[in-house]
Amino acid sequence: MKVAITSQNFRTITGHAGKTRRFLVYAVSEDGQWQEQERLDLPKEMSLHEYHGDDHPAYTFDTIITASCGENFVRRMQAHGVEVLATSESDPQTALQSVILGQPLPPPAAHKEEQA
């Protein structure tokens, strides 16, 4: 399984997934062992907000963990077979371990499109 975490600073889980250009990418084995595979640092035109092709690197992930995203982002990722999990957890490794163990992540703060 390939899990990507949105992280503009490569230290914490950050939001605005559609505009994110940096991802921590982990390979997770069937026995639940994980290893950081790469740090994806894309140019601005490759943010999912800007890019509209069918061959984006994010489409190769099984799961994306993020602090926030809009419904359009979720639908777009689902169309490419990618599960999106939004959370208020800020530590990438804590969130990853929760996902591997099948534990729920703490819910995210309201996305700015959803706030009244």
Buried (B, 14 or more C-beta within 10 A) or exposed (E): BBBBBBBBEBEBBBBBBBBBBBBBBBEBEEEEEBEBBEEBEBEEEBBBBEBEEEEBBBBEBEBBBBBBBBEEBBEBBEEEEBBBBBBBBBEBEBBBEBBBEEEEBEEBBEBEEEEE
